[in-house]
Amino acid sequence: MRHSADKYPRDGAVALDRERDGGSPGVPSRAVTGVGFMPNSDTDWCDEQKQFILTVGCCGAESVMAKKAKSTFDPKEFLATVNGGRTVSAYKKGEIIFSQGSPADSVFYVQKGKVKITVVSDRGKEAIVAMLGPDEFCGEGCLTGQPRRLATAAAMTECGIMRLEKAAMIRVLHEEPAFSEMFVSHLLTRTLRVEADLVDQLFNSSEKRLARALLLLANFGKEGRHEPAIAKVSQETLAEMIGTTRSRVSFFMNKFRKLGLINYNGHLEVHSSLLNVVLHEEPRINV
């Protein structure tokens, strides 16, 4: 016996088969298709309809939850897996990841290690414009239509770098909101860093700029990521970072060491007390 469709008003077609399923007359036992139920305005709610809503509603909720569980996307896992336009390479200290003037056709993600971004002028003068660490991106200019690299990326330490082809990067940005959110967060953080670097360069002394650069290298200000002992960085590199001469860097490094703000014997160890130089530009040596 098959009940009339008019007995159960609804949006979609729903087939109810009681005789085969052994259901009792007048009570829907199984919804084969359809996930919605909308009674007509002149139709009263009855126990049969309430039971029908519960049956279909539960099935629909379970289906939605199953789809969500199945489609869960983890950006970290995505950036750790080689597949579909993603490759991982190891770089030794000093190796070039990409060069200024080379085709901009991919984005790079730092899995481990430190990377410096440098720009060379027509006269050959080099400046370090950014220092990147784990979980940061570089080369994202290709996403804005940039045909050539405007800077050079080189490994400061041994690095693990993932290369994402431009098409693969654009696809995941469009399809995965979780990845887009992470990438936008990265871009905002970089923008704030660039603004802070510009203010630092325009208004602060070379001593204060050096102190800030050392604190950034030690990841001060990043929760849970402070590294007092940082990779060995030459004074020439520090000079390129802050826009001064090597002799000035040497002078201030010796001053910071005498103040007990850093240890600089074979390796560089930065103490939190160096923040005093940034907050109060002229600390005094207690004799």
C-alpha positions in Angstrom: 0.0 0.0 0.0 1.5 3.4 -1.0 0.2 6.6 0.5 -0.7 9.6 -1.5 1.9 12.4 -1.8 -0.7 14.9 -0.7 -0.9 13.4 2.8 2.7 14.6 3.4 3.1 18.1 1.8 6.8 18.9 1.1 9.3 20.7 -1.2 11.0 17.7 -2.7 9.7 14.3 -3.8 9.7 11.8 -1.0 8.9 8.1 -1.5 7.4 6.3 1.5 7.2 2.5 1.4 5.6 1.0 4.5 4.5 -2.4 3.3 8.0 -3.5 2.3 9.7 -2.0 5.4 7.0 -3.3 7.7 6.0 0.1 8.9 2.6 0.6 10.6 -0.2 2.3 8.6 -0.2 6.1 8.8 3.4 6.4 10.2 6.2 7.1 7.8 9.0 4.6 8.5 11.6 5.5 5.8 12.5 8.6 3.7 14.1 7.3 0.5 14.8 10.7 -1.0 14.4 14.3 0.0 15.6 16.3 3.0 12.9 19.0 3.4 9.4 19.1 4.6 7.2 22.2 4.4 3.5 21.8 5.3 0.9 23.9 3.5 -0.4 26.9 5.4 -3.8 25.3 5.8 -2.5 22.0 6.9 -2.3 21.1 10.7 0.7 19.5 12.2 0.0 15.9 13.1 2.0 13.1 14.8 2.7 11.5 11.5 4.2 14.7 10.1 6.3 15.4 13.3 7.7 11.9 13.0 8.4 12.4 9.3 10.3 15.7 10.1 12.4 13.9 12.8 13.2 11.1 10.4 14.3 13.3 7.5 15.9 15.9 9.7 18.1 13.4 11.5 19.2 11.9 8.2 19.9 15.3 6.8 22.0 16.4 9.8 24.0 13.2 9.7 24.7 13.7 6.0 25.9 17.2 6.5 28.1 16.3 9.4 29.6 13.4 7.4 30.3 15.8 4.5 32.0 18.3 6.9 34.1 15.6 8.5 35.1 14.3 5.1 36.0 17.7 3.7 38.1 18.9 6.7 41.2 20.8 5.4 44.3 21.2 7.4 46.7 23.9 6.0 49.6 22.5 8.0 49.2 19.1 6.5 48.7 20.5 3.0 52.0 22.4 3.4 53.8 19.3 4.6 52.7 17.0 1.8 54.3 16.8 -1.7 51.5 16.5 -4.3 49.7 18.4 -7.0 52.2 21.3 -7.9 54.0 21.1 -4.5 57.6 20.1 -4.1 60.1 20.2 -1.2 63.8 21.0 -1.4 66.6 21.2 1.0 68.9 24.2 0.9 72.3 24.7 2.5 73.4 27.9 4.1 74.1 30.5 1.4 72.2 28.7 -1.4 69.8 30.8 -3.6 66.1 29.9 -3.5 65.2 32.4 -6.2 67.0 35.3 -7.8 66.2 38.9 -8.5 65.0 39.2 -12.1 64.1 35.5 -12.5 60.6 34.5 -13.6 58.0 34.8 -10.9 56.0 31.6 -11.3 55.7 30.1 -7.8 55.3 30.8 -4.1 57.7 29.4 -1.5 56.9 28.3 2.1 59.6 28.0 4.7 59.2 24.7 6.6 62.4 25.1 8.7 65.4 27.4 8.8 65.8 31.1 8.1 65.7 32.9 4.8 66.9 36.4 3.9 65.3 38.5 1.2 67.8 41.0 -0.4 67.6 43.6 -3.1 70.6 44.8 -5.2 70.6 48.3 -6.8 71.9 49.1 -10.2 75.2 50.2 -8.6 75.6 46.9 -6.8 74.6 47.9 -3.3 72.8 45.2 -1.5 70.2 45.6 1.2 68.4 43.0 3.3 64.7 43.8 3.3 63.3 40.9 5.2 64.2 37.9 7.4 61.9 35.0 7.3 61.5 31.9 9.5 59.4 28.7 9.7 55.8 28.9 8.6 56.4 32.0 6.5 55.9 32.6 2.7 58.0 34.3 0.2 57.7 35.0 -3.6 54.0 35.8 -3.3 54.4 38.7 -5.7 53.7 36.3 -8.5 50.0 36.2 -7.4 49.6 39.8 -8.3 50.8 39.3 -11.8 54.5 40.2 -11.1 56.4 38.7 -14.1 59.9 38.9 -12.5 61.3 38.6 -9.0 62.0 41.9 -7.4 64.3 40.4 -4.8 66.6 37.4 -4.1 65.9 34.8 -1.4 68.8 32.9 0.1 69.1 30.4 2.9 70.7 31.8 6.1 70.8 28.3 7.7 70.0 24.9 6.5 66.4 25.1 5.2 63.5 23.0 4.1 61.5 24.9 1.5 58.2 24.0 -0.2 57.6 25.3 -3.7 54.0 25.8 -4.7 53.3 26.4 -8.4 51.3 29.6 -9.0 48.3 27.7 -10.4 48.2 25.3 -7.4 48.5 28.3 -5.0 45.6 30.1 -6.7 43.5 27.0 -6.7 43.8 26.3 -3.0 43.3 30.0 -2.1 39.9 29.8 -4.0 38.8 26.4 -2.7 40.0 26.3 0.9 38.9 29.1 3.3 41.1 27.8 6.1 44.2 28.2 3.9 43.1 31.6 2.7 42.7 32.7 6.3 46.2 31.6 7.1 47.7 33.2 4.1 45.9 36.5 4.7 47.2 36.5 8.3 50.7 36.0 6.9 50.3 39.0 4.5 48.9 41.2 7.3 51.8 40.3 9.6 54.3 41.1 6.8 52.7 44.4 6.0 52.9 45.5 9.7 56.5 44.4 9.8 57.4 46.4 6.7 55.7 49.5 8.2 57.6 49.1 11.4 60.9 48.6 9.5 60.2 51.8 7.5 59.6 53.8 10.7 62.7 52.3 12.3 64.8 53.3 9.3 63.5 56.8 9.1 63.5 57.8 12.7 65.8 55.6 14.8 69.5 55.7 15.2 71.7 52.9 13.9 72.3 51.6 17.5 68.5 51.3 18.1 68.0 49.7 14.7 70.7 47.1 15.4 69.1 46.3 18.8 65.7 45.8 17.1 67.2 43.6 14.4 68.9 41.4 17.0 65.6 41.0 18.9 63.7 40.1 15.7 66.3 37.5 14.9 65.8 36.0 18.3 62.0 36.0 17.7 61.2 38.3 20.6 57.6 39.3 20.5 56.5 35.9 19.0 54.7 33.9 21.6 56.5 30.6 22.4 59.2 31.1 19.8 61.9 33.1 21.6 65.4 31.8 20.7 68.1 33.5 22.8 70.9 31.7 20.9 70.4 32.5 17.2 72.2 31.3 14.1 75.6 32.9 13.5 75.1 36.2 11.6 78.0 38.2 10.3 78.5 41.8 11.1 78.4 42.5 7.4 74.9 40.9 7.2 73.7 43.0 10.2 75.0 46.1 8.5 73.0 45.3 5.4 69.9 44.7 7.5 70.0 48.1 9.2 71.6 50.2 6.5 74.9 51.2 8.1 78.6 50.3 7.9 80.3 47.2 9.3 82.5 49.3 11.6 79.4 50.9 13.3 77.9 47.4 13.8 81.2 46.2 15.4 81.2 49.2 17.7 77.7 48.7 18.9 78.1 44.9 19.3 81.0 45.4 21.6 79.0 48.0 23.5 76.1 45.6 23.9 78.4 42.8 25.1 80.0 45.1 27.7 76.5 46.0 28.9 75.7 42.3 29.3 72.9 42.6 26.7 74.4 39.9 24.4 77.0 37.2 24.4 79.0 37.3 21.2 81.8 34.6 21.4 81.5 32.1 18.6 77.7 32.3 18.7 75.2 35.1 19.3 73.0 35.0 22.3 70.5 37.8 22.8 69.1 38.7 26.3 65.7 40.3 26.9 67.4 43.2 28.6 68.4 44.4 25.0 64.8 45.7 24.9 66.1 48.6 27.0 68.1 49.9 24.1 64.9 50.0 22.0 62.8 51.6 24.7 65.5 53.9 26.1 68.0 54.6 23.4 71.1 55.3 25.6 71.7 52.7 28.4 74.6 53.4 30.7 77.4 51.1 31.8 77.5 50.9 35.6 81.1 51.1 36.7 
